[in-house]
Each structure stands twice: as structure tokens, then as C-alpha cells.
Amino acid sequence: MRADTLHLTLAFLGSTPAAHLDALVACADTVQSHAFELILDQAGYWRHNRIGWLGASEAPPPHLDLVGALNTALQAAGFPVDARQHVPHVTLLRNTAGGEIPVCEPIRWPVSEFVLVKSITEPDGAHYEVIRRWSLDR
């Protein structure tokens, strides 16, 4: 993964028409949450989609509150919401065969905002364009 593509997804919307942009922004505008620190301290591998990841063994309550508030707003507006439990993680490898999972030093990630991102798929991989940012209360 390129450094400019590293991210943590709060809500995956898939292919969404541009005509829904105002509704997405309105959903995010309703979210109020506090800034927090996410500690990424657990490496893993999902065999079913061949992804190597770094995640948080424990999600802090403000992170879960942020995900919950965002998904509640999206669902109320008619957007599809993933019913599975949220697993905070950053994808590091795609299409990997797996192997031995290394022990990692914890990475402390201060989270003070969230963003709405447009994914653009090109021959060299995905590129992300930030459409809008929202600050979290301190």
C-alpha cells in the first residue's frame, strides 16, 4: 500500500451517485464526537480477501461512538450500513498470501477529525480525494 492510501474506514458506502453528496454531508454534519487516540497494536490477516492489516485490539469508546453516530445518521437517510461489528483497522497489504504475522510495536494515532473520501480507481491502484472534513471536539 502507498502511504497516501492508508486510512481507517468508519462507514463503507461503495459506489454512491454524486447526486447523493449533499445527503452524505448532511449525515456527517449531525455527528458529534470527541477527539481520541487510537492505538494500533495488532497485526492480522484475513484469508477470505487476502488482506494484511494493522488494527486496534481495543477500540476506545469515542471511536465506537463516532462509528455508531455516523452509521445511525446514514441508515436514517436510507444509505446501506454494514451490520457487522466494526473492526478498526488499516489495510497494509492486498492480495497477499499471508504467512507469519509479526508482533508489532503499538502505533499511537491521534484522531481529531474524520473525512468524506471519494475513491478513484486507476491502473496503478486506488487514489483518494477528500471531499469534506469534520473536526472532532477536544
C-alpha positions as CSV (number, residue, x, y, z in Angstrom):
1,M,0.0,0.0,0.0
2,R,1.2,3.5,-0.8
3,A,1.4,5.8,2.2
4,D,-1.2,8.2,0.6
5,T,-3.8,5.4,0.6
6,L,-3.5,4.5,4.3
7,H,-6.8,5.1,6.1
8,L,-9.3,3.7,8.5
9,T,-12.9,3.3,7.2
10,L,-15.7,4.3,9.5
11,A,-18.5,3.5,7.1
12,F,-18.1,2.0,3.6
13,L,-20.6,3.3,1.1
14,G,-19.4,1.6,-2.1
15,S,-20.4,3.2,-5.4
16,T,-22.6,6.1,-4.5
17,P,-24.1,8.5,-7.1
18,A,-22.8,12.1,-6.9
19,A,-26.4,13.3,-6.6
20,H,-26.3,11.8,-3.0
21,L,-23.4,14.0,-1.9
22,D,-25.5,16.6,-0.2
23,A,-27.3,13.9,1.8
24,L,-24.0,12.3,2.8
25,V,-22.7,15.7,4.0
26,A,-25.9,16.3,5.9
27,C,-25.5,13.0,7.7
28,A,-21.9,13.7,8.7
29,D,-22.9,17.2,9.8
30,T,-25.1,15.7,12.5
31,V,-22.3,13.7,14.1
32,Q,-20.8,15.0,17.3
33,S,-17.9,13.1,18.9
34,H,-14.8,13.8,20.8
35,A,-11.2,13.6,19.6
36,F,-9.4,10.4,20.8
37,E,-6.3,8.3,20.4
38,L,-6.4,5.0,18.6
39,I,-3.7,2.5,19.4
40,L,-2.9,0.2,16.5
41,D,-1.3,-2.7,18.2
42,Q,-2.4,-5.9,16.5
43,A,-1.4,-7.2,13.1
44,G,-3.6,-9.7,11.3
45,Y,-4.5,-11.4,8.0
46,W,-7.9,-12.1,6.5
47,R,-7.6,-15.1,4.3
48,H,-11.0,-14.7,2.6
49,N,-10.0,-11.4,1.0
50,R,-6.2,-11.8,1.2
51,I,-5.7,-8.6,3.3
52,G,-2.9,-7.9,5.8
53,W,-3.9,-5.3,8.3
54,L,-2.9,-3.4,11.5
55,G,-5.7,-2.9,13.9
56,A,-6.7,-1.9,17.4
57,S,-7.1,-4.7,19.9
58,E,-9.4,-2.4,21.8
59,A,-11.4,0.4,20.2
60,P,-11.7,3.4,22.5
61,P,-15.3,4.4,23.4
62,P,-15.2,7.7,21.4
63,H,-14.2,5.8,18.3
64,L,-17.2,3.4,18.7
65,D,-19.4,6.4,19.4
66,L,-18.2,8.1,16.2
67,V,-18.9,5.0,14.1
68,G,-22.3,4.5,15.8
69,A,-23.4,8.0,15.3
70,L,-22.3,8.1,11.7
71,N,-24.0,4.8,10.8
72,T,-27.2,5.8,12.6
73,A,-27.4,9.0,10.5
74,L,-26.6,7.2,7.3
75,Q,-29.2,4.5,7.9
76,A,-31.8,7.1,8.8
77,A,-31.1,8.7,5.4
78,G,-31.5,5.5,3.6
79,F,-27.9,4.6,3.0
80,P,-26.8,1.0,3.3
81,V,-25.0,0.3,6.6
82,D,-22.8,-2.7,7.3
83,A,-24.4,-4.7,10.1
84,R,-21.2,-6.5,11.1
85,Q,-19.3,-5.3,14.1
86,H,-16.9,-2.5,13.3
87,V,-13.2,-3.7,13.4
88,P,-10.9,-0.6,13.4
89,H,-8.0,-1.5,11.1
90,V,-5.7,-0.1,8.4
91,T,-5.1,-2.2,5.4
92,L,-1.4,-2.7,4.8
93,L,-1.3,-5.4,2.1
94,R,-3.7,-6.5,-0.6
95,N,-3.6,-9.8,-2.4
96,T,-1.2,-11.3,0.0
97,A,-0.7,-15.0,0.6
98,G,-0.4,-14.4,4.3
99,G,2.3,-16.0,6.3
100,E,3.7,-15.5,9.7
101,I,2.1,-12.5,11.4
102,P,4.7,-10.3,13.1
103,V,4.4,-8.8,16.6
104,C,4.3,-5.0,16.2
105,E,5.1,-2.0,18.2
106,P,2.0,-0.1,19.0
107,I,1.3,3.0,16.9
108,R,-0.5,5.8,18.6
109,W,-2.8,7.6,16.2
110,P,-4.3,10.9,17.5
111,V,-7.7,11.3,15.8
112,S,-9.1,14.8,15.7
113,E,-11.2,14.7,12.5
114,F,-13.0,12.4,10.0
115,V,-13.4,12.9,6.3
116,L,-15.6,12.0,3.4
117,V,-13.5,10.5,0.7
118,K,-14.0,9.7,-3.0
119,S,-12.1,6.7,-4.2
120,I,-10.8,6.8,-7.8
121,T,-9.6,3.5,-9.3
122,E,-6.8,3.8,-11.8
123,P,-4.4,1.3,-13.4
124,D,-1.8,1.9,-10.6
125,G,-4.4,1.4,-7.8
126,A,-6.8,3.5,-5.8
127,H,-6.4,7.2,-5.2
128,Y,-8.4,9.1,-2.7
129,E,-9.8,12.6,-2.9
130,V,-11.0,14.3,0.3
131,I,-14.4,15.9,-0.3
132,R,-15.0,17.3,3.2
133,R,-13.5,17.3,6.7
134,W,-15.2,17.4,10.1
135,S,-13.4,18.2,13.3
136,L,-14.0,16.3,16.5
137,D,-14.5,18.1,19.8
138,R,-11.4,18.2,22.0
